[in-house]
Amino acid sequence: RQFVTLKVYDVLGNEVTTLINEEKPAGEHEVIFDATELPSGVYFYQLRIGGPETSSGQKNIQTKKMVYLK
């Protein structure tokens, strides 16, 4: 089990929403992102796994780009 945070940011680095912010078991997970209120454009999502509460104190951070078109 690890603490997981999944956030979406706009191109200016402003946080748009937090999709996950809780402890999750290992494995594959899905989350629904309702972006109907957002304008079309480029966004970034960042997945953070782990943190100071883990045995090694290490975090795994991945940031990816996505394009939202209406």
Long-range contacts (C-beta under 8 A, 24 or more apart in sequence): 1-25, 1-26, 2-26, 2-49, 2-50, 2-54, 3-49, 3-50, 3-51, 3-53, 3-54, 4-47, 4-48, 4-49, 5-46, 5-47, 5-48, 6-31, 6-45, 6-46, 6-47, 6-48, 7-45, 7-46, 7-48, 8-33, 8-43, 8-44, 8-45, 9-43, 9-44, 9-45, 9-46, 10-41, 10-43, 10-44, 11-41, 11-42, 11-43, 11-44, 16-43, 19-45, 35-68, 38-68, 39-70, 40-68, 40-69, 40-70, 41-67, 41-68, 42-66, 42-67, 42-68, 43-67, 43-68
